[in-house]
Amino acid sequence: MDAGFTCPNRDGTVGVGGCTFCNNDGFSPSYCKGEKPVTQQLDEGLLFLKKRYPRSSFFVAYFQAYSNTHAPLPQLKKLYGEALNHPDISGLVIATRPDCVDEEKLGYLKNLSHEYYVKIEYGIESCHDETLARINRGHIFSDSVRALTTTAEKGLSAGIHLLFGLPGESRAHMLAQVDQVNRLPAQSVKFHQLQIVRGTRMAEEYAAYPERFQLFALDEYLEFVVRFVERLRPDIAIERLSGEVPLPYHAGISWGRLRIDQVQKRFERFMEERDTWQGKLYSPG
């Protein structure tokens, strides 16, 4: 869903320009347009999904574009309510930033969760404050810890997004984040590899200074994720292994037309060949 939200690092609340890697058009389905009413987007999306996944019986509205709690509560109630009034929708997944929630909004979502499936996804992207500043994120890692802790205290389910390959981060820096992730009260994680997307400030930086970037080739990425997952807390569900941007939007390394389900199958083969599993090297405490 694109419900017409923006982000606090776009509208001047904490900054302007947005994250340097972000061009939301590269991450959104064709039916997902902010000028369309919520119900119309749901109707068009469900028409597509029911054909693609004919055995599916339940659907949730995924408010994905930009920061989907960055608005006054009455506006959120109107948009979420319209989605939940759709006869085929049984819940909400809300993608947002850790600096865009508060007690009042989380309290409202807690009340909704008594009747519907509700999950909040926080874009953490990195656990390193220097990286967050470099990509113009507009928040620091402690904001993520605070938001996830408050969400857990409300009894709400939460997931996080991590972006691997950001400039300034070595492979060792990225791998070291797993210890911080393991301490977070999160139920799931989505992994994304950095993709240089046309129309972003990062694409301009990449064109001028490609040496600043260490983009992942496919097998190199899968090798890295295997190492990360071996150290990941076993009860954290991995909902996504990689991102997928249409080829016309690519300005850097592309994995071609490989779909995310094909990447997943390849990853599973990597795990089997190495006789390893999630949490194999995890050590609590």
URQUI-V218775 format. One record per backbone hydrogen bond with DSSP energy under -0.5 kcal/mol. CO is the residue of the C=O (numbers start at 1). NH is the residue of the N-H. E is the energy in kcal/mol with one decimal. If there is no record, write none. Layout:
co nh e
CO NH E
CO NH E
This chain:
co nh e
1 3 -0.5
1 64 -1.7
1 65 -1.8
6 67 -1.3
7 10 -1.9
7 11 -2.1
8 14 -3.2
8 15 -1.4
9 18 -2.8
15 12 -2.2
19 22 -1.5
20 202 -2.7
23 26 -2.4
24 27 -1.6
24 28 -0.6
25 28 -0.5
26 246 -0.6
29 32 -1.5
31 33 -1.3
33 36 -1.9
37 41 -2.2
38 42 -2.3
39 43 -2.6
40 44 -2.5
41 45 -2.7
42 46 -2.9
43 47 -1.8
44 48 -1.6
45 49 -2.8
46 50 -2.7
47 51 -0.9
48 52 -2.1
49 53 -3.2
53 56 -2.0
59 90 -3.0
60 62 -0.6
61 63 -0.9
61 93 -2.4
62 64 -1.1
63 95 -2.7
66 68 -0.7
67 70 -1.6
69 71 -1.9
72 75 -0.7
72 76 -1.8
73 77 -2.8
74 78 -1.8
75 79 -2.1
76 80 -3.0
77 81 -2.2
78 82 -1.9
79 83 -1.8
80 84 -2.5
81 85 -1.5
83 86 -1.4
86 89 -1.7
88 59 -0.7
90 117 -1.8
91 61 -2.4
92 119 -1.7
93 63 -2.4
93 95 -0.6
94 121 -3.0
95 68 -2.4
96 123 -2.3
97 100 -1.7
102 106 -2.6
103 107 -2.3
104 108 -1.9
105 109 -2.2
106 110 -2.3
107 111 -1.9
108 112 -2.0
109 113 -1.9
110 114 -0.5
111 114 -1.1
112 115 -1.9
112 116 -2.5
117 92 -2.9
118 157 -0.7
119 94 -2.7
120 122 -0.5
120 159 -2.6
121 96 -3.0
121 123 -0.5
122 124 -1.3
122 161 -2.0
124 126 -2.7
125 163 -2.2
127 129 -0.6
128 132 -2.0
129 133 -2.3
130 134 -2.0
131 135 -2.0
132 137 -2.9
133 136 -1.4
135 20 -2.0
140 143 -1.2
140 144 -0.9
141 144 -0.6
141 145 -2.0
142 146 -2.4
143 147 -2.6
144 148 -2.5
145 149 -2.2
146 150 -2.6
147 151 -2.4
148 152 -2.3
149 153 -2.1
150 154 -1.2
151 156 -2.1
152 155 -1.6
157 120 -2.1
158 187 -2.9
158 188 -1.0
159 122 -2.9
160 190 -2.3
161 124 -1.1
161 125 -2.7
162 164 -0.5
162 192 -1.8
163 166 -0.5
164 194 -2.9
166 169 -1.7
168 170 -0.6
170 174 -2.2
171 175 -2.5
172 176 -2.1
173 177 -0.6
174 177 -1.0
175 178 -1.7
176 179 -1.0
176 180 -0.5
177 180 -0.5
177 181 -2.5
178 182 -2.4
179 183 -0.7
180 183 -0.6
181 184 -1.6
184 186 -2.0
187 237 -2.7
188 160 -1.5
189 239 -2.6
189 240 -0.9
190 162 -2.4
192 164 -3.1
195 197 -0.8
196 251 -2.9
196 252 -0.6
197 200 -1.0
200 204 -1.3
201 205 -2.1
202 206 -2.9
203 207 -2.1
204 208 -1.7
205 209 -3.3
209 212 -1.9
210 213 -1.7
212 168 -0.7
217 221 -2.5
218 222 -2.4
219 223 -2.3
220 224 -2.0
221 225 -2.8
222 226 -2.3
223 227 -1.7
224 228 -2.1
225 229 -3.2
226 230 -2.2
227 231 -0.7
228 231 -1.0
229 232 -1.0
229 279 -2.1
230 281 -3.1
230 282 -0.6
233 236 -1.7
235 237 -0.7
237 189 -2.4
237 239 -0.8
240 191 -2.8
246 249 -2.0
247 250 -1.7
249 198 -3.3
255 258 -0.9
259 262 -0.6
259 263 -2.0
260 264 -2.2
261 265 -1.9
262 266 -2.0
263 267 -2.5
264 268 -2.5
265 269 -1.8
266 270 -2.0
267 271 -2.3
268 272 -2.4
269 273 -2.9
270 274 -1.5
271 276 -2.1
272 275 -1.2
277 280 -1.9
279 282 -1.3
